Amino acid sequence: MASQLRSFQPRDINLSGADILITGGTGSFGQAFVAHVLDHYSPNRLIVFSRDETKQFEMSERFRNHPKFDCLRFFIGDVRDAERLEMAMRGVKYVVHAAAMKQVPTAEYNPFECIRTNVHGAENVVMATIKTPTVKKVLALSTDKAANPINLYGASKLASDKIFIAANNLSGANGPRFSVVRYGNVVGSRGSVVPYFRGLIARGAIELPITDSRMTRFWITLEQGVAFVLSSLEMMKGGEIYVPKIPSMKIVELAKTIAPKMPHVVVGIRPGEKLHEIMITADDARSTVELGDRYIIEPALPFWETTRDRAPGAKLVEADFSYASDNNTEWLSNDDLAGILEGGKAKP
């Protein structure tokens, strides 16, 4: 079945007048998130928290002529630094946690650094939030690699997910609420295979390396990712893991779309890499509900009001359900991908 390229647009959330902080705000997602918020809302402050001054300068220059530029704040800091996070969060209402060490081979080679950023950093975000009385909601970005992880990046993000879900037990009845968004590869982001293939082609490559001709991945656009985060921020009550319904595509088909006439060479799966990704395991099925455009893994929290009680049409998935990139019912066509790469956007 072809993908509908859903838009996931939020309906009722109003960020105008609010103070918002995004960690890892100079990354691909962070820049798209900031652009969307500036274009559609009028926040009081939109705080970009990251550790690279050069990227912050470049981002500042990108948005300098935007009519709402004055609400932007560029805050140098690292999620490993709890005190700096507390300082950055003063007066903030919403937190989007996008900072992470994401490269699988880098995490395998530098395991201590991965844990300090992805696990200790998550703990620091939680503790800083709990100490900040103005924060109402925190939404953390995760990855399909956190489900049944086989590499350190995935394992560290699974630990991060567990930290954010458990944080709802620590924040008290009137404290901030914490939830997680989990999705797949982002088309065109800095870490994706698309710019990698394009870089090889630009440098004169005569063939594209394919790890395995059977390999599949989930795909989402930056615009879809931002809209899904905002719509999840809108509906979250605390403790949910939100998973979008997005299409799969074979890596070999992606390579054919980027360079239709270029041959491929199979180089083998890298250490820590899966043949297919999974976002919802069969073990999570018993606590997963389905809505029209997403799945929600509900938490085992004593105060939890199920999605079925408050969202018309929500239903439990089948007991043997799993959501993997090879058993997906939606597939991204070559024409869909070509349109996305040419600047096309997701359809409603």
KAFENVEN-V809021 format. One record per backbone hydrogen bond with DSSP energy under -1.0 kcal/mol. CO is the residue of the C=O (numbers start at 1). NH is the residue of the N-H. Records with the same first field share a line. If there is no record, write none. Layout:
CO = NH + NH
//
This chain:
1 = 331
15 = 18
18 = 44 + 45
19 = 93 + 94
20 = 47
21 = 96
22 = 49
23 = 98
24 = 27
27 = 31
28 = 32
29 = 33
30 = 34
31 = 35
32 = 36
33 = 37
34 = 38
35 = 39
36 = 40
37 = 41
42 = 17
45 = 20
46 = 73
47 = 22
48 = 75
49 = 24 + 25
50 = 77
52 = 56
53 = 57
54 = 58
55 = 59
56 = 60
57 = 61
58 = 62
59 = 63
63 = 66
66 = 69
68 = 71
69 = 72
71 = 46
73 = 48
75 = 50
78 = 81
81 = 85
82 = 86
83 = 87
84 = 88
85 = 89
89 = 92
93 = 136 + 137
94 = 21
95 = 139
96 = 23
97 = 141
103 = 107
104 = 108
105 = 109
106 = 110
110 = 114
111 = 115
112 = 116
113 = 117
114 = 118
115 = 119 + 120
119 = 123
120 = 124
121 = 125
122 = 126
123 = 127
124 = 128
125 = 129
126 = 130
127 = 131
129 = 132
132 = 135
136 = 177
137 = 95
138 = 179
139 = 97
140 = 181
143 = 146
144 = 147
151 = 155
152 = 156
153 = 157
154 = 158
155 = 159
156 = 160
157 = 161
158 = 162
159 = 163
160 = 164
161 = 165
162 = 166
163 = 167
165 = 168
166 = 169
167 = 171
172 = 175
177 = 138
178 = 239
179 = 140
180 = 242
181 = 142
183 = 144
185 = 220
186 = 189
189 = 192
193 = 197
194 = 198
195 = 199
196 = 200
197 = 201
198 = 202
199 = 203
200 = 205
201 = 204
208 = 265
210 = 267
212 = 215
215 = 251
217 = 249
218 = 185
220 = 187
221 = 225
222 = 226
223 = 227
224 = 228
225 = 229
226 = 230
227 = 231
228 = 232
229 = 233
230 = 234
231 = 235
232 = 236
240 = 180
241 = 297
242 = 182
243 = 295
247 = 219
248 = 332
249 = 217
250 = 254
251 = 255
252 = 256
253 = 257
254 = 258
255 = 259
259 = 262
263 = 208
265 = 210
270 = 273
275 = 216
277 = 325
280 = 323
284 = 287
285 = 288
287 = 298
288 = 317
289 = 296
290 = 315
293 = 245
294 = 291
295 = 243
296 = 289
297 = 241
299 = 301
301 = 304
306 = 309
307 = 310 + 311
311 = 314
315 = 290
318 = 321
323 = 279 + 280
330 = 248
331 = 3
333 = 337
334 = 338
335 = 339
336 = 340
337 = 341
338 = 342
339 = 344
340 = 343
//
